[in-house]
């Protein structure tokens, strides 16, 4: 078992990629071959999920900060190593990734019929990049996984996307690449500073946390380095006004691509802020705190307003992501345990609810080959199971109490009120606007008479589609009713995150009562 623990993270990271390589050997020229390839890809993602469950079982919240660690020298002259480890911040994002990938693959069984080998190879390769980024504890290795994710998504959108797929995928690639290059420069600067201050190069995140960098002014090293990291992560979130690549990418991407993009890739931005930008540059965070809280609030309201006027269901859901991820930024920059916990939980919530919305949109698109809201109406009459599933996920997205969305948004607003009541009051309007655009869309699509003949013969959910949606619906209620199950393994990591991110280093412990939703803060130290 000790051998397994010492290589468990490597197995989880690279199993999808190795499995996808083996899948290239499966003949896919016949219907039987195509079916075998689809099942092979699904089995690979399920096996990765099974291994991630072992990670969950072996993670001890009260144990060392990073667990199941692996370190092998890679380029020692520059302080670069193959170094993996995970904590509470990594744990739930790994679980989200491995949970959603089989669902995305199963959900795309009927959506893609051309170049199946390449399609499933890219999906599983993308999973390797995402998990790798969540467990890399060497900053250069993180950058390698961060950039590696771009390649599969670039081709998934560019080959299997819609009519304007080339424009969308180039925009996605260029936005992300520009921000990433500035982050790479900052990474090398940090390694150089470690050489200056400690005598050796290092890109280990725990070593870089110990650096002393000047801060407090616009041109100070902390402020400049923070902006370099923040640009890369803000593009990925995406934060207003760097969000414009997202609606194009979502609309043009195949269903599985949209699910992974919204549910996991956007979380790289929030994770990057929590793992690197905040603890490395606490004074830079303090200097720009109000700026990012304002941008997060703008994103909440702007994303909701633009979503409200969208005629395309998929574009509406895409802009809802801008609004929902704005809550994450507001919560993180509030710099207290309640808001930070809510921000992290909101990332998980958004992954479940928005991933499910894109799957539902994909299911109706496969039947009607249109996403225009005006082309529907009365769908609940002919697709009652679909309507029920859509309603549950819609209520999750608008943060109905008892669903996952409520917990995250409530904690964010409660915590951010302590930091800035005015911005919090404005952000709270996003809850109202979110209910307006989501419920109005649901009403126009599902209710009323069936006004288009094409909708009269639509088939309800198949057994495969039910299998896709049921785990997501269970997750919606499990996360909404039993949040402490998730907080128990997250709390120590949130405490360490805030201790490093607040100048002066106050350690914060949080207890959340899932029944009353009351929050008690216990300040220790400082």
N, C-alpha and C positions, 0 to 999 in steps of 0.2 A: 504493500500500500504506500510505503514511503516513496518508492520509485514512481508510482502513479501520481502522487501529489506533486512531485518535483517536475513533472512534465505535463500536468493536466492542462495548464493554460496553453502550452504549445499545441497540444492535441486539439483543443477547442478552436484555436486560431486557424490551423492549417488543414484540419480534416475537410472542411468544405472545398478548399482548393484542390487537394489531392483527389477527393471524390469526383470533382468535376472533370479532372484530367482523365480519370478512368472512364467517365461517361462518354468521352470523345471516341472511345473504341467501340461503342454500341452502334451497330448498323441502324440507320433510321430511315431507310428508303421505303419501307412498307408501313402499313398502319400498325402492325404488331411491333415493329421496331420503334415507332414513335411512342407507343404506349409504354414500352419498356424503358425508354429514355426518360419519360415523365416520371414513372415510378422510381427509377434510379435516383433522380434528382430529389424527389420527395423523401426517399429513405435516407439520403445523405443529410438533408436538413433535420430530419427527425433524430438521427444519430447524434448530430451536433447538439440538439436540444437535450438529449439524454445525458451527454457529457456535462452540459452546463448545469444540470440538476445536481451532479456530483460537486460542482463548484459551490453551488448554493449550500449544500449540506456541510461542506468542509469549511466554509467561512465562519469565523468566530468573531462577533462584533467586539468583544472585550480583548481580543488578541492583538498581535502586532498590527501596525498601520497597514502595511502591505503584506498579503499572505499568498501562499502558493507561488512564491517568487522563483524566478529562474534568471540567471545572469551568466552570459558567456561573452568574453572579450571579442569585439568585432574590429574596431579600428582604435586600439588602445592609445596610439600616439596622439589621437584627437579626443580621447576620453569617451569614445562612442562604444556602446556595448549592446548586445542583444539582451535586453532586460525587461522582464515581464513581472507583473504583480497586480493584485486587485484588492480593492477595499469596498466599502459600502457604496461609494459613488459609482464604481465600475459594475458592481454586482447586478443591480437591477437593470442597467442598460444592456448588459450581456444577456440577461434573461429576456428582456424585451426583444432583442435582436433574434435570439434563437427561437423564441416563441412565435414571432411574426413571419419568419422566413418560410417555414412549412406552409403556413396559411397563405402567404403570397404565391407560393409555387402551386399549391392545390387550386387556388383561385384563378390561375392563369392557364389551366389545362385546356380550356376551349378557346382562349383568347389568342393564342399564338400557335400557328401550324407550320410556319416557315422557319428554316434554319434553327431547328430545335436544339441541336448540339451546341451551337454558339450561344443561344439564348440561355440555356440552363448553366452552361459553363460560366457565363458572365454573372448570372445571379449568384451562384455559389462563390465565385471569386470575390464578388462584392461583399459577401458575408465575411470572408476572411479579412478583408480590409477593415471592415467596421469593428469586428471583435478585436482585431489587433490594435486599433487605435484606442479602444477602451482599456486595454491592459498594458500598454507600453509605458514603462516607467523611465525609459531613456528618451529624452526630448527629440533627438534626431530620429530614433526609431518610430516615435509617434508621428513625426513629419513624413516618414516613408509610408506608413500605413495611411495617413491622411491624404497624401497625393495618390496613393494606389487606388483609393476608392473612386477617384475621378474617372479612371479609364473605363471600368465596366459600365458606370452610369452614362458616360459619354456615348458609348456604343449602343446601350439599351435604348436610349432616347433617339439616337441618330439612325438606327436601323429599323426598330419596331415602332417608332413613334408615328405621329400624325403627319398631316400635309406640310406643316412648317417645322418639321423636326430638326432640320439642319440648323436653322436659325436659333431654335431653342437650345439645342445642345451646345452650340458654339458659345452662346451667351452664358450658359451655365458654366462651361469650362473656363472661359476668360475671366469671369467674375471671381471664381474660386481661386484660379491660378494667381491672379494679381495679388490678392490678399495673402496667399500662402507664401509667395516669394518674400514679402516684407517680414513675415513671421520667421522665415528661414534665416534672414540676416540677423534678426534679434536673437535667434537661438545661438548662432555662432558668437555673437557679442557676449551672451551669458557664459558660454564656455570659456571665452577669453578672460572674462572677469573672474571666473573661478581660478584660472591660472594665475592671475595677478594677486588674488587675495589668499589663495591656499597652496599655490605652487604647482598644481597639476590641472590639466584640462579634465573636465567632467561634464557630461550631459545628463547625469542621473538626477531625477527631479528632487529627491531628498537632499542631495548636495546643493543644488541650485537654490533651494529654499533658504539656505544659510547665507546667501550672498547679502552684502550690504551695499545698497545702491542709493544714491541721493534722490530725494523726492520733494514734492511740495510746490514745484513751479512748472510752468508750461514746458520749459526746455530741459528739465531735469532728466537724468537717465531713466528713472522709474516711469515718468510720464510718457517719454518717447517710446520706451520698450512696451509699456502697457498698450499704447495706441497701435503699435505694430501687431501685437497679438490680438487686440480687440478688433482690428479691421478684419482679420481672417475669420475670427469667430462670429462677428456681427454679420458678415456676408452669409455664413452658413446658417445662422439662426432662422430666417434672415431678418435683420432689424431695419426698420425705416431709416433712411431712404435707400438702403442697399438691397431692397427686396425684389426689385423689378424682374430679376431672372426667374423667380419662383413660379409665378402664374404661367409663364410661357412653358417652362419645363414640365409642370404638372399637366397642363392641357395636352401637350404633345406626347408625353411619356405613355408607354403601355401601362395597363392597370398595376401589374406587379411593381413596375418602376415607380409609379406614383405612391404606392403603399410604402415601399422602402424609403423613398425620398422623404416623404412626410413623417413617417413613423420613427425613422432611425437617423438618417443623414442630418436632418435639422437639429437633432439632439447633440450632434458633434459640437455645435456652437456653444450650447449651454454647458456641456461637459468641459469643453476647452476653457471656458471662463472659470469654472469651479476648480479644475485640476491645475491649471497653469496661470492664467492671467491674474486672478485674484490673489492667490498665495505668494506668487513671485513678486508682485508689484502692489503691495497694499496701499502705499502712499499715492501711487498713481490712480488707484481705484478711488481713494478718498477725494482726490483732486477732480476727477471726472464723474463723481457719483451723481450729482444733480443732472448733469448733461445726459447721462444714459437713462436716468429715471424719466426725464422729459421725453427722450426718444422712445422709450418703452411705452409710455402713456400715449404718445402720438400713434405708435403702431397699433395699439389696442383699438383706438377710436377710428383711425383711418382705415385699417383693415376691415373693420365692421361696416363702415359706410360704403366702401367700395364693393364689398361682398353683397351688400343689400341691393345693388343695381345690376348685378350680373345676370345675363340671360342664360348662361351656360352653367349647368349644375357643377361641373368639375372646376370651373374657374371660381365659382362661389366658394367651394370648399378650399381651394388654394388660397384665396384671400382670407378665409377664416383662419388659416394657419398663421398668417402674418399677425392677426389680432391675438390669437391664443399664445403665440410665442412672445408677444409683447409683454404678457403677464410674467413670463419667465424672467425677462430682463428687469422689469420693475421689482420683482421679488428678490432677485439676486443682489441688486444694487441698494436694496433697503438695508442690507447688512445686519440682519438679526435672524435668530434661529427660526422664528415662526415663518417669516417670509421666505427664507432660504429653503426650508423644508417644503413649503408649498410650491416653490419654483421647481424644485427637483421632481416633486410628485406631479406637477403640471406637465412636465416633459413626458413622464410615463403615461399620464392620462391622454395627452394629445396623441401619443403613438397608438394607443388603442382606439380611441374614438375616430380620429381622422383617418387612420389606416382602414378602419371598417367602412367609413363613408366612401372612400375611394373604391373599395371592393364592391359596395352596393351600386355605385355609379357605373362601375365596369360591368356588373351583371345586367343592368338595364340597357347599357350601350350595346352589349352583345345581342340583345333581342331587337332593339330598334335602330341601332346605328345612328343615333342622334343623342345629344346631351342637352338640347334646347328645352328649357322649362316649358315654353309655350307649346311644345309638341306632345305634352303629356296631359294629365288630368283624368281623375277617376281611376287611377291605377289600382287603388285598394280594392276595387270591385272585382278585378280579374286576377290580382296577385295579393291575396290577403296575408300570406306568410311573409312575403317581401315587405309589405306595408308595416307589419308588426316589427320586424327586424329594423327597418328604417326608422320607425318611431323611437325605438329604444335607443338607438345610436344617436339620433337627433337630440333626444332629451339628455343624453350623456354630454353631447357637445355644448348644450346650453347650460350645463352645470345644475341640473335638477338635483335637489337633495336626495341622497340614497344612491346616486351614481358617482362614478369616479371623478367626473369633472368638478363636482361641488367641493370636494375636499381641497383640491389644489387651489382653486380660485379663492375660496374662503380664507385659507391660510395666508395667501399672498396679500389679499386686501387687508386682513387683520394686522399682518406684520408691517406692511408698507405704510399703514396709517401712523405708526409710531415714527416713521422716518419722514414722511411728508403728507400731511392730511389733505392738502389741496390737490396734489396729483392723484392721490388715492381716490378722492371723490370723483375726479374726472374719469379715472380708469374704471370705476364702478359702473359708469354708464355703458361700458363695453358689455357688461352682463345683459343689460336691457337690449342693446343693439343686437347682440348675438342671438337672443331669443327672437327678435323681430325677423332677421334675415333667414334664420334656420326654419322657424315655424311657418313663415310665409312661403318659403320654398316648398316645405313639406305639404302645406295646404294646396298649393297650386298643382303639385305633381300627383298627389294621392286622392284628393277629394273632388267632388263635383261630378258632372256627367262625363262619360267617355266620349270626347268630342272628335277623336280621330279613329277612323276605322282600324288603322294598323294596331291600335292598342287593345282592340276587343279580343283578339286571339292570343294574347301574351300568356306564356306558360309561367306558372308560379315556380318557386324555388325547387331545384332538383335536390336529390340526396347529397350530392357533392357540395352544392352551394350551402345547404344547411350545415354540413360538416365544417365548412369554412367559417360560417357566422357564429355558430354556437359557442366556440371557445372565446370569441371576442365579447359576446353578450355576457357570458359567465364572468369574464374579467371586469366588465363594466360594474357589475353589482358587487363582486368580491372586493374590488378596490374602493368602492363607495361605502361599503358597510363595515369592512375590516381593515381600515388603513393602518392600524397598529401592527398588523402582521408585516407590513412593509417598513414601517418606521423603526421597528426593533433593530433591524440590521443596518439601518441607515443613520441612526442618531449619532453614534460615535464619530462617523466620518463628517457629518455636518458640524459637529463640535470642533473637530480639528480644522475644517475648512474655515470657519469663522475666526478661530484663534489666530490663524495665519493671515487672514484677509483684513482684519481690523487693526490699524496701527495701535500698538500697545498690547494686543493679543489677549483680549478677554475671552475666556472659555465659556461656552454657553451650552446648557443642557435643556432639552425640551421634553415635555410629556404631553401627549395629545390624547384626550378622551374621545373616542370615536362616537360615543353616544350623545354627549352634550356638545362636542366640538369645542370644548373649552381648552385653552392653552395656558400652561404655567411655565414661566421662565425662571430658571434658577441660575443666577450669575455666580461664577466661581473665579477667584483670582482677580487681578487688576483692581 
